[in-house]
Structure formats: C-alpha cells, structure tokens
Amino acid sequence: MPDRGKCRGCGAEVLWIHTSATNALIPLNVEPDPKGNVVIRDGKAVTLKKDDLFDSLVDGEKYMPHHATCPKVAEFRKTGE
C-alpha cells in the first residue's frame, strides 16, 4: 500500500507508491480524482491507457499523479546539463 509523505516542492501531502510497470516510486495526490489516470491494484500504481480513462467500469478509484498538479513541478524538471 502507499506511504504518506510530503512533496519537497509545495509541501502537499502525497501518497508514495511503486508502479506496476517499472517499480519506480511516484507521488499521487492523496484524494481520489475522477480525472486521474492511475488506479491502485495489488498495492501498485497502474497507469490507465487512453481508452480506459473514460471507462466507467474501471476497477477502483482513480488518482492524479502529483506532478500534474504541483505548483512547483518546474523545480524537479531536469535541464539536460
């Protein structure tokens, strides 16, 4: 299951969870969001495919990746240096 933490940029509470695809650790907004593109299955984050996003039969609540809403997201972008 996800661990709660805080965003280093904006200080918002986030859920830290590993992805099912690559096992990378990603932050999700704490509150479910019907516009989100991530569901939690078997304790892992699963990104929905474009065709699944509007499917009312998607199992579980949708969550928004925090980077999609963080006001400080630019601080985390790599500059290519």
Stockholm file with secondary structure:
# STOCKHOLM 1.0

chainA/1-81         MPDRGKCRGCGAEVLWIHTSATNALIPLNVEPDPKGNVVIRDGKAVTLKKDDLFDSLVDGEKYMPHHATCPKVAEFRKTGE
#=GR chainA/1-81 SS CCEEEECTTTCCEEEEEEBTTTCCEEEEESSCCTTCCEEEETTEEEECCGGGTTCTTCSSCEECBGGGTCTTGGGGSCCCC
#=GC SS_cons        CCEEEECTTTCCEEEEEEBTTTCCEEEEESSCCTTCCEEEETTEEEECCGGGTTCTTCSSCEECBGGGTCTTGGGGSCCCC
//
